[in-house]
């Protein structure tokens, strides 16, 4: 008799467990994607037919505001292209693409769509429209003297592909031309002695002009704003961070080779690692020492930045030479004559 009761009790327990299991399954709420939001990539500008600097990133969440994985997100543009038309969200609920603008100047639109599990209803926040401004592609720039310079886009930056050779500021004011070594040697390491020259006073130099730091900056101190200095309108003297961005993008150990003109028509042998794969076309214009002597033509390309060093009679510079593949930086006295490469304003 006792045994029968135990068997019946066991059957009741099993049936109860099964009932509770199915009841639990029926009442447990299914996790679903419910909302989408844009978290990165708004208000960008770029040249036509180029890829925008920042990726477009969206975040999808479930009903409990937790990131939702494996939601399918669609990205569509009327012109141009995206790196992928459909992307699944990752473990932190993000999906991202890169956007390459089309050929029309002005506003361009990207539409982002995310549907619920039924494949029909939109997630909350969908669709999302993102706009970007496409600008005319710059191929040349002309300075106040009428000199024409080609340009190259490297990463997110646009650089002149030649050393500057203007004799005036963009407003037409002339820069003091200094020829003799004694006069150059009397220049001070300050922000007011503006002077320029050509190497060995050769006005037809292919290497551009050499400027004191005061001339390069037009006497404007760097305060984390773009310093136009001697550059044409719309361009500025790059700061140390902008040179560093170029070096980091290309790789410090090989950046020198990637920006140097190839061959030995301008560079002395061995011109190590020179490929000019960027189109930057660095030429070895040498420099003028603070005592007025010229040095290192055909062996060294040497450029000013807009930033001062401490003590304030020094400023930061970047350079490449004929016997190294790297790009390097150091500080020099402001009364030296160095080359200038201008960079496009952001």
MONOR-V473305 format. One record per backbone hydrogen bond with DSSP energy under -0.5 kcal/mol. CO is the residue of the C=O (numbers start at 1). NH is the residue of the N-H. If there is no record, write none. Layout:
# MONOR-V473305
CO & NH
CO & NH
This chain:
# MONOR-V473305
1 & 5
2 & 6
3 & 7
4 & 8
5 & 9
6 & 10
7 & 11
8 & 12
9 & 13
10 & 14
11 & 15
12 & 16
13 & 17
14 & 18
15 & 19
16 & 20
17 & 21
18 & 22
19 & 23
20 & 24
21 & 25
22 & 26
23 & 27
24 & 28
32 & 63
34 & 124
35 & 61
37 & 59
40 & 57
44 & 133
46 & 135
47 & 50
50 & 101
55 & 57
56 & 97
57 & 39
57 & 40
58 & 95
59 & 37
60 & 68
61 & 34
61 & 35
62 & 65
66 & 62
67 & 69
71 & 73
71 & 89
72 & 115
73 & 87
74 & 113
76 & 111
81 & 100
85 & 75
87 & 73
89 & 70
90 & 93
93 & 60
94 & 90
95 & 58
97 & 56
98 & 83
98 & 100
99 & 52
99 & 101
100 & 81
102 & 49
106 & 134
108 & 132
109 & 78
110 & 130
111 & 76
112 & 127
112 & 128
113 & 74
114 & 123
116 & 119
121 & 116
123 & 126
124 & 36
128 & 112
130 & 110
131 & 43
131 & 44
132 & 108
132 & 134
133 & 46
133 & 135
134 & 106
135 & 48
139 & 151
141 & 149
143 & 146
147 & 143
149 & 141
150 & 161
152 & 154
152 & 159
154 & 157
157 & 154
158 & 344
159 & 152
164 & 209
167 & 175
169 & 172
173 & 169
176 & 178
176 & 196
177 & 179
180 & 184
181 & 185
182 & 186
183 & 186
184 & 187
188 & 190
192 & 194
193 & 195
195 & 212
196 & 178
197 & 210
198 & 201
199 & 202
201 & 203
202 & 205
205 & 208
208 & 199
210 & 197
211 & 338
212 & 216
213 & 217
214 & 218
214 & 219
216 & 230
217 & 220
219 & 221
226 & 228
227 & 237
228 & 231
232 & 235
234 & 345
236 & 238
236 & 343
237 & 227
238 & 306
239 & 243
240 & 244
241 & 245
242 & 246
243 & 247
244 & 248
245 & 249
246 & 250
247 & 251
251 & 254
251 & 255
252 & 256
252 & 327
254 & 258
255 & 259
256 & 259
256 & 260
257 & 275
257 & 276
258 & 278
259 & 282
268 & 271
271 & 274
276 & 279
282 & 261
283 & 285
284 & 298
287 & 289
287 & 295
288 & 337
289 & 292
293 & 289
295 & 287
296 & 299
296 & 300
298 & 268
299 & 322
300 & 286
301 & 320
302 & 339
303 & 318
307 & 316
309 & 311
311 & 314
313 & 334
314 & 309
315 & 332
316 & 305
317 & 330
318 & 303
319 & 328
320 & 301
321 & 324
322 & 271
322 & 272
325 & 256
325 & 257
328 & 319
330 & 317
332 & 315
333 & 336
334 & 213
336 & 338
337 & 288
338 & 211
339 & 304
340 & 164
341 & 238
342 & 160
343 & 236
